[in-house]
């Protein structure tokens, strides 16, 4: 009988010892630390550190909640992540509403406690991304075409898309860099440049009302063209007589022709490219430095060159 009891006792002790590693793993499953949220335009990034002492082969999952929600919702793009970073987007999110996140560590069926992320308003935390830039060169000027930051269906800046202002840093592509800083409108020109010279520039957007300054665009470079031997017209004047408008200018050379274009004033300050919106005035080529146009409800109507 004693021998049987001793055997049973040994079996119980062995069984208890077999449970110890699992208990140790559960105790070592600690929540993530140093959690940060970064937002550029509509792109959200959640980053964290794995706690010291956390066992290997773990994953992480996050959930979110807004004030009107009763339950926590799984955060898309941040479920069972093996690394310490995940990217997510919430297309239906009100960017002016408070957002709460939390994240935990997982291993098999075991999970750590939740690590709460401080609540924040996405619009306040978001940074303006780089605008898209396209350049066109003349002999002594560069036209800078700018598309606003984000995508066409950008939620973050949808109410402020027309409020962006832009500034650029430009320099000659040479060993002695001399920077030139200017404000520019989309489709605006940078003048007083040298012909046949490579210029590089980068552009950033700003929302001055919210004291937000964006990230610079990638550097763009372009060569100005061969110097134009014909100088531009000078002393341009426009006068009005009822609904008839007269444009005059001075020019030193004879036997030359001219082209004129026009655009509604508000178009100059829009964020869209204006190159395709300029309309010709009068005939294709104008003579003698003068042209008349008439205005109708649809805008300027063309008349023959005078």
SEMAR-903634 format. One record per residue: residue in one letter; x, y negated, z negated of N, C-alpha, C in turn. Coordinates in steps of 0.05 Angstrom, whole numbers, padded with zeros to 5 digits, always signed. Example, Ala and Ser with C-alpha at 12.3 -4.5 7.8 and 13.67 -1.06 7.14 Angstrom:
<rs>
a+00264+00114-00156+00246+00090-00156+00264+00066-00156;s+00257+00045-00142+00273+00021-00143+00258-00001-00157;
</rs>
This chain:
<rs>
x+00017+00024+00000+00000+00000+00000+00017-00025+00000;x+00038-00024-00016+00057-00047-00017+00070-00052+00010;x+00077-00029+00022+00089-00032+00049+00070-00045+00069;x+00044-00038+00068+00024-00050+00086+00021-00080+00081;x+00019-00088+00055+00017-00116+00049+00041-00132+00059;x+00064-00121+00055+00088-00135+00064+00088-00139+00094;x+00079-00119+00109+00077-00122+00138+00057-00144+00145;x+00034-00145+00131+00014-00166+00137+00025-00194+00131;x+00039-00195+00109+00051-00221+00102+00071-00231+00122;x+00087-00213+00133+00106-00220+00153+00092-00230+00178;x+00071-00217+00186+00056-00225+00210+00044-00252+00206;x+00033-00259+00183+00022-00285+00179+00043-00307+00180;x+00066-00302+00168+00087-00321+00169+00097-00326+00197;x+00100-00304+00212+00108-00307+00240+00088-00323+00256;x+00062-00318+00251+00041-00333+00266+00043-00363+00259;x+00047-00369+00234+00049-00398+00226+00073-00411+00239;x+00095-00396+00240+00118-00408+00252+00114-00413+00282;x+00098-00397+00295+00093-00400+00324+00076-00425+00329;x+00062-00436+00310+00046-00460+00314+00062-00486+00311;x+00085-00484+00299+00100-00508+00292+00108-00525+00317;x+00118-00512+00338+00126-00529+00361+00103-00545+00372;x+00079-00535+00374+00056-00549+00385+00049-00573+00367;x+00050-00568+00341+00045-00590+00323+00066-00612+00325;x+00091-00604+00329+00112-00624+00332+00108-00640+00358;x+00100-00627+00380+00095-00642+00406+00074-00663+00402;x+00052-00655+00388+00030-00674+00385+00039-00698+00369;x+00055-00694+00348+00064-00716+00332+00083-00734+00348;x+00098-00723+00367+00116-00739+00383+00104-00754+00406;x+00078-00750+00412+00064-00762+00434+00056-00790+00426;x+00073-00810+00432+00069-00837+00423+00058-00854+00445;x+00043-00875+00439+00032-00892+00460+00053-00909+00474;x+00047-00920+00498+00067-00937+00512+00072-00963+00496;x+00095-00975+00503+00102-01000+00490+00109-01022+00510;x+00111-01047+00501+00120-01069+00518+00104-01071+00544;x+00078-01071+00542+00061-01071+00565+00058-01099+00577;x+00061-01102+00603+00059-01128+00617+00041-01125+00641;x+00027-01147+00648+00011-01148+00672+00022-01171+00689;x+00027-01166+00715+00036-01186+00735+00016-01187+00757;x+00009-01212+00765-00010-01216+00787+00001-01235+00807;x+00003-01227+00833+00010-01244+00855-00013-01242+00875;x-00026-01265+00880-00050-01265+00897-00070-01245+00885;x-00078-01225+00901-00097-01205+00892-00084-01179+00883;x-00057-01179+00881-00043-01155+00875-00035-01154+00845;x-00045-01133+00831-00041-01130+00803-00021-01108+00798;x-00002-01113+00779+00017-01093+00771+00017-01090+00741;x+00015-01065+00732+00016-01059+00703+00042-01044+00698;x+00058-01054+00679+00084-01041+00672+00085-01036+00642;x+00101-01016+00635+00103-01009+00606+00129-00993+00602;x+00136-00989+00577+00158-00972+00570+00148-00948+00555;x+00160-00925+00560+00154-00901+00546+00166-00903+00518;x+00150-00897+00497+00160-00900+00470+00183-00882+00464;x+00201-00891+00447+00223-00874+00438+00213-00850+00424;x+00224-00827+00430+00215-00802+00417+00193-00788+00431;x+00181-00800+00452+00160-00786+00467+00172-00763+00482;x+00159-00740+00481+00169-00717+00495+00167-00720+00525;x+00183-00705+00540+00183-00707+00569+00158-00696+00582;x+00158-00698+00609+00136-00688+00626+00109-00699+00617;x+00108-00725+00613+00083-00738+00605+00073-00755+00629;x+00048-00762+00628+00036-00781+00646+00022-00803+00631;x+00012-00824+00645-00001-00846+00632-00027-00853+00648;x-00047-00861+00633-00073-00870+00645-00082-00895+00631;x-00095-00913+00647-00105-00938+00637-00135-00941+00643;x-00148-00957+00627-00176-00964+00630-00179-00994+00627;x-00202-01005+00636-00207-01034+00634-00235-01039+00625;x-00240-01064+00616-00266-01072+00607-00268-01102+00609;x-00292-01112+00616-00299-01140+00616-00320-01145+00595;x-00325-01170+00587-00343-01175+00564-00371-01163+00567;x-00381-01162+00592-00409-01152+00595-00410-01122+00597;x-00387-01108+00597-00387-01079+00598-00389-01066+00570;x-00405-01045+00568-00406-01030+00543-00385-01008+00541;x-00377-00998+00563-00358-00976+00564-00332-00984+00578;x-00311-00968+00572-00286-00972+00586-00287-00956+00612;x-00276-00969+00634-00276-00957+00660-00248-00949+00668;x-00245-00926+00682-00218-00918+00691-00207-00939+00711;x-00182-00946+00707-00170-00966+00724-00159-00953+00749;x-00170-00960+00773-00161-00947+00798-00132-00951+00803;x-00118-00930+00811-00089-00932+00816-00072-00928+00792;x-00084-00925+00768-00069-00922+00744-00079-00898+00728;x-00083-00876+00741-00091-00851+00728-00070-00830+00731;x-00062-00818+00709-00042-00796+00708-00017-00804+00724;x-00007-00828+00718+00017-00838+00731+00042-00827+00717;x+00060-00816+00733+00084-00804+00722+00105-00825+00714;x+00105-00847+00728+00125-00868+00722+00116-00887+00701;x+00128-00910+00700+00121-00931+00680+00112-00957+00694;x+00099-00953+00717+00088-00976+00732+00065-00966+00749;x+00044-00982+00752+00023-00975+00771+00012-01001+00783;x+00000-00998+00807-00011-01021+00821-00041-01016+00824;x-00056-01037+00820-00085-01034+00821-00098-01060+00832;x-00122-01058+00841-00138-01081+00850-00167-01076+00843;x-00181-01097+00837-00209-01096+00830-00224-01116+00847;x-00233-01107+00871-00245-01125+00891-00269-01140+00880;x-00285-01127+00863-00310-01140+00853-00306-01155+00827;x-00281-01158+00819-00275-01172+00794-00280-01202+00796;x-00293-01213+00776-00294-01242+00773-00268-01252+00762;x-00252-01266+00778-00225-01273+00770-00225-01294+00749;x-00248-01306+00743-00249-01327+00722-00260-01315+00696;x-00264-01289+00695-00275-01275+00672-00253-01260+00657;x-00255-01259+00631-00235-01245+00614-00234-01215+00621;x-00209-01205+00622-00205-01176+00628-00188-01164+00606;x-00196-01140+00597-00182-01125+00576-00172-01099+00588;x-00147-01091+00582-00136-01066+00591-00125-01050+00567;x-00124-01024+00570-00110-01008+00550-00099-00983+00564;x-00078-00971+00553-00064-00949+00566-00055-00929+00544;x-00053-00904+00552-00044-00883+00533-00026-00863+00547;x-00012-00847+00531+00006-00826+00541-00010-00799+00541;x-00004-00782+00560-00017-00756+00562+00003-00734+00567;x-00004-00710+00556+00011-00686+00562-00007-00662+00558;x-00014-00650+00581-00034-00628+00580-00060-00639+00569;x-00071-00626+00549-00096-00635+00537-00092-00655+00514;x-00067-00661+00508-00061-00679+00486-00058-00708+00496;x-00066-00727+00481-00063-00755+00487-00054-00771+00463;x-00041-00793+00468-00033-00811+00446-00057-00829+00440;x-00053-00846+00420-00073-00867+00415-00070-00888+00438;x-00090-00905+00440-00090-00926+00461-00071-00949+00453;x-00057-00959+00472-00043-00985+00468-00059-01006+00482;x-00068-01025+00466-00085-01047+00476-00067-01068+00490;x-00077-01078+00513-00064-01100+00526-00080-01125+00519;x-00066-01147+00513-00081-01171+00506-00099-01179+00528;x-00122-01190+00521-00142-01199+00542-00131-01223+00556;x-00139-01227+00581-00129-01249+00597-00150-01255+00619;x-00148-01279+00630-00164-01287+00653-00147-01285+00678;x-00154-01268+00697-00136-01264+00720-00128-01289+00735;x-00146-01308+00739-00139-01332+00754-00117-01348+00740;x-00119-01350+00713-00099-01365+00698-00072-01351+00699;x-00072-01325+00701-00047-01310+00700-00034-01307+00728;x-00050-01309+00749-00041-01303+00776-00021-01323+00786;x-00002-01313+00801+00018-01330+00815+00012-01331+00844;x+00017-01354+00856+00013-01357+00885+00035-01343+00901;x+00027-01326+00919+00047-01312+00935+00058-01329+00958;x+00076-01318+00974+00088-01333+00996+00068-01336+01019;x+00067-01360+01032+00051-01363+01056+00064-01350+01080;x+00049-01346+01101+00060-01336+01126+00068-01360+01143;x+00091-01359+01155+00102-01382+01170+00110-01374+01198;x+00103-01391+01217+00112-01387+01245+00122-01414+01255;x+00144-01414+01270+00157-01438+01279+00157-01441+01309;x+00156-01465+01319+00159-01471+01347+00178-01495+01349;x+00197-01494+01367+00218-01515+01368+00216-01532+01393;x+00223-01557+01390+00228-01576+01412+00258-01583+01411;x+00265-01605+01425+00293-01613+01424+00300-01626+01398;x+00282-01642+01387+00289-01657+01363+00267-01654+01341;x+00251-01633+01343+00230-01629+01323+00223-01599+01322;x+00212-01591+01299+00202-01564+01295+00174-01566+01285;x+00156-01551+01297+00128-01549+01288+00126-01525+01269;x+00114-01530+01246+00112-01509+01225+00083-01500+01222;x+00077-01476+01232+00050-01465+01229+00049-01448+01204;x+00028-01453+01187+00027-01440+01161+00000-01427+01158;x+00000-01402+01149-00025-01389+01140-00024-01387+01110;x-00047-01392+01096-00046-01393+01067-00039-01366+01055;x-00031-01366+01029-00023-01341+01016-00046-01321+01014;x-00039-01296+01011-00060-01275+01009-00071-01266+01035;x-00091-01250+01034-00104-01239+01058-00129-01255+01065;x-00141-01248+01087-00165-01262+01096-00188-01259+01076;x-00189-01236+01063-00211-01232+01043-00201-01236+01014;x-00181-01253+01011-00170-01258+00985-00191-01268+00965;x-00193-01255+00942-00212-01263+00922-00201-01284+00904;x-00175-01282+00897-00163-01300+00877-00165-01329+00885;x-00159-01335+00911-00158-01363+00919-00182-01371+00937;x-00203-01356+00937-00225-01361+00956-00237-01389+00953;x-00238-01399+00928-00250-01425+00924-00229-01448+00927;x-00204-01441+00930-00183-01461+00931-00167-01460+00957;x-00177-01445+00976-00161-01440+01000-00154-01466+01015;x-00172-01485+01015-00168-01510+01029-00153-01531+01011;x-00148-01524+00986-00135-01542+00968-00105-01539+00967;x-00094-01519+00981-00066-01514+00981-00051-01538+00993;x-00029-01545+00981-00010-01563+00994+00016-01547+00997;x+00033-01557+01015+00057-01541+01022+00082-01559+01022;x+00104-01548+01013+00129-01561+01014+00150-01542+01025;x+00170-01552+01037+00191-01535+01049+00219-01545+01042;x+00237-01527+01043+00266-01532+01041+00278-01524+01068;x+00292-01542+01081+00304-01536+01107+00333-01544+01107;x+00349-01529+01123+00378-01535+01125+00388-01525+01152;x+00410-01537+01161+00424-01527+01184+00437-01501+01178;x+00437-01483+01196+00449-01456+01192+00479-01458+01197;x+00492-01471+01178+00521-01475+01180+00534-01469+01153;x+00560-01471+01152+00575-01465+01127+00570-01487+01106;x+00566-01512+01115+00561-01533+01097+00531-01539+01096;x+00518-01526+01077+00488-01528+01076+00480-01555+01063;x+00464-01570+01078+00453-01595+01067+00422-01591+01068;x+00410-01588+01045+00382-01583+01044+00365-01608+01048;x+00342-01604+01061+00323-01625+01065+00296-01616+01055;x+00285-01630+01036+00260-01622+01023+00238-01641+01033;x+00216-01629+01043+00194-01645+01053+00167-01632+01047;x+00146-01648+01046+00119-01638+01045+00110-01635+01074;x+00094-01615+01080+00085-01609+01107+00057-01599+01107;x+00042-01606+01128+00015-01596+01132+00017-01573+01152;x-00001-01553+01150-00001-01532+01171-00003-01544+01199;x+00016-01536+01216+00016-01547+01243+00031-01574+01244;x+00042-01583+01222+00057-01608+01222+00085-01605+01234;x+00097-01628+01240+00124-01627+01253+00145-01639+01234;x+00169-01629+01236+00192-01639+01223+00209-01653+01244;x+00213-01679+01242+00227-01695+01262+00256-01701+01255;x+00268-01716+01273+00296-01726+01269+00316-01703+01266;x+00313-01683+01284+00331-01660+01284+00350-01663+01308;x+00371-01646+01308+00391-01646+01329+00384-01625+01350;x+00387-01631+01376+00382-01611+01397+00402-01588+01395;x+00393-01565+01405+00411-01541+01407+00424-01535+01380;x+00408-01535+01359+00418-01530+01332+00400-01510+01318;x+00412-01492+01303+00396-01473+01288+00389-01484+01261;x+00362-01485+01255+00352-01494+01229+00338-01471+01216;x+00341-01469+01190+00328-01449+01173+00311-01463+01152;x+00289-01451+01145+00272-01463+01125+00255-01441+01111;x+00245-01449+01087+00226-01432+01072+00204-01450+01061;x+00180-01439+01059+00157-01455+01051+00144-01443+01027;x+00133-01459+01010+00117-01449+00988+00091-01466+00985;x+00070-01453+00974+00044-01466+00970+00042-01475+00941;x+00025-01495+00938+00020-01505+00911-00010-01512+00907;x-00020-01508+00883-00046-01517+00875-00041-01537+00852;x-00038-01562+00859-00030-01583+00840-00050-01586+00818;x-00076-01582+00824-00097-01585+00804-00093-01566+00780;x-00082-01543+00786-00077-01523+00765-00048-01520+00757;x-00031-01538+00768-00002-01537+00762+00010-01510+00770;x+00001-01499+00792+00011-01473+00802+00029-01478+00826;x+00053-01468+00824+00073-01470+00846+00079-01442+00855;x+00077-01437+00881+00079-01410+00891+00108-01400+00897;x+00109-01376+00907+00134-01363+00914+00142-01372+00943;x+00167-01377+00947+00176-01385+00974+00172-01362+00994;x+00166-01369+01018+00164-01350+01040+00192-01339+01047;x+00194-01317+01061+00220-01309+01072+00232-01331+01089;x+00258-01332+01090+00271-01353+01106+00266-01348+01136;x+00258-01370+01150+00254-01369+01179+00275-01387+01192;x+00286-01378+01214+00306-01394+01229+00297-01397+01258;x+00304-01419+01270+00298-01424+01298+00318-01443+01310;x+00323-01441+01336+00341-01459+01350+00324-01481+01364;x+00332-01506+01360+00320-01528+01375+00329-01526+01404;x+00314-01537+01422+00319-01534+01451+00339-01554+01461;x+00346-01552+01486+00364-01571+01499+00351-01599+01498;x+00366-01619+01494+00356-01646+01492+00339-01654+01516;x+00316-01665+01510+00298-01674+01531+00309-01701+01541;x+00314-01702+01567+00326-01727+01578+00306-01749+01581;x+00280-01743+01581+00260-01764+01582+00251-01771+01554;x+00254-01796+01547+00245-01804+01520+00215-01804+01518;x+00204-01802+01494+00174-01802+01491+00163-01830+01495;x+00138-01833+01502+00126-01860+01504+00128-01874+01477;x+00127-01901+01479+00130-01917+01455+00106-01937+01453;x+00103-01948+01429+00083-01969+01423+00055-01960+01432;x+00048-01936+01423+00021-01926+01429+00000-01942+01415;x-00021-01950+01430-00043-01965+01419-00069-01953+01429;x-00089-01954+01411-00116-01945+01419-00136-01967+01410;x-00152-01976+01429-00172-01997+01424-00199-01987+01432;x-00220-01999+01421-00247-01989+01427-00264-02012+01437;x-00281-02006+01456-00300-02025+01467-00327-02010+01468;x-00344-02015+01448-00369-01999+01445-00361-01970+01441;x-00369-01953+01459-00362-01925+01458-00340-01917+01477;x-00327-01937+01488-00305-01932+01507-00279-01937+01492;x-00260-01918+01494-00234-01920+01480-00212-01922+01501;x-00193-01940+01496-00171-01945+01515-00145-01939+01500;x-00129-01922+01512-00103-01915+01501-00081-01927+01519;x-00062-01941+01507-00041-01954+01522-00014-01947+01509;x+00007-01948+01525+00034-01943+01515+00054-01956+01533;x+00079-01958+01524+00101-01969+01540+00120-01947+01548;x+00131-01950+01572+00150-01931+01581+00170-01945+01600;x+00195-01938+01597+00216-01953+01612+00220-01942+01640;x+00212-01918+01645+00217-01905+01672+00193-01907+01689;x+00198-01907+01715+00176-01906+01735+00175-01878+01747;x+00154-01874+01763+00150-01848+01777+00150-01824+01758;x+00137-01828+01736+00133-01806+01717+00103-01804+01711;x+00094-01781+01702+00067-01776+01694+00066-01769+01664;x+00042-01769+01653+00039-01764+01624+00017-01745+01619;x+00017-01732+01596-00005-01716+01586-00013-01727+01558;x-00039-01726+01553-00049-01735+01527-00068-01713+01516;x-00068-01710+01490-00086-01691+01476-00098-01704+01452;x-00121-01693+01443-00134-01704+01420-00144-01682+01402;x-00150-01690+01377-00160-01671+01357-00176-01687+01337;x-00199-01675+01328-00214-01688+01306-00196-01692+01282;x-00199-01715+01268-00181-01722+01246-00180-01701+01224;x-00203-01689+01218-00203-01669+01196-00187-01644+01203;x-00184-01639+01229-00169-01615+01238-00140-01616+01230;x-00129-01640+01227-00101-01643+01221-00095-01633+01193;x-00115-01633+01176-00110-01626+01148-00121-01598+01141;x-00130-01584+01161-00140-01557+01155-00117-01538+01154;x-00122-01514+01143-00100-01494+01140-00097-01477+01165;x-00113-01482+01185-00111-01466+01209-00091-01478+01229;x-00081-01461+01246-00063-01471+01267-00078-01490+01285;x-00066-01513+01292-00080-01533+01309-00071-01532+01337;x-00050-01516+01344-00040-01517+01371-00061-01509+01392;x-00078-01490+01385-00098-01482+01404-00123-01499+01404;x-00125-01519+01386-00148-01535+01383-00146-01563+01396;x-00121-01570+01404-00117-01595+01417-00130-01595+01445;x-00144-01617+01451-00159-01618+01476-00147-01640+01494;x-00147-01634+01520-00135-01653+01539-00153-01677+01542;x-00141-01700+01547-00155-01725+01552-00152-01732+01581;x-00174-01738+01594-00173-01746+01622-00163-01723+01640;x-00150-01730+01661-00139-01710+01679-00114-01697+01667;x-00105-01676+01680-00082-01662+01670-00058-01681+01667;x-00055-01699+01686-00032-01717+01685-00042-01746+01688;x-00032-01763+01670-00042-01791+01670-00020-01809+01681;x-00029-01830+01693-00010-01849+01706-00013-01877+01694;x+00007-01893+01697+00007-01922+01692+00002-01928+01662;x+00005-01908+01644+00004-01914+01616-00022-01922+01605;x-00045-01915+01617-00070-01922+01607-00091-01901+01614;x-00109-01895+01595-00131-01876+01601-00155-01885+01584;x-00179-01881+01595-00203-01888+01580-00219-01862+01575;x-00232-01861+01552-00250-01838+01546-00275-01850+01534;x-00296-01834+01537-00322-01841+01526-00329-01821+01504;x-00344-01830+01484-00351-01812+01462-00381-01805+01463;x-00387-01780+01459-00415-01771+01457-00418-01757+01430;x-00442-01747+01426-00447-01733+01401-00430-01708+01398;x-00421-01697+01420-00404-01673+01419-00374-01679+01417;x-00367-01704+01415-00339-01711+01413-00331-01729+01436;x-00306-01729+01443-00296-01745+01465-00302-01732+01492;x-00313-01748+01510-00317-01738+01537-00297-01750+01556;x-00288-01735+01575-00266-01745+01592-00277-01762+01615;x-00262-01782+01622-00267-01797+01646-00242-01798+01663;x-00244-01808+01686-00220-01808+01704-00199-01827+01693;x-00174-01820+01699-00152-01837+01691-00152-01863+01706;x-00145-01884+01692-00144-01911+01704-00116-01919+01712;
</rs>
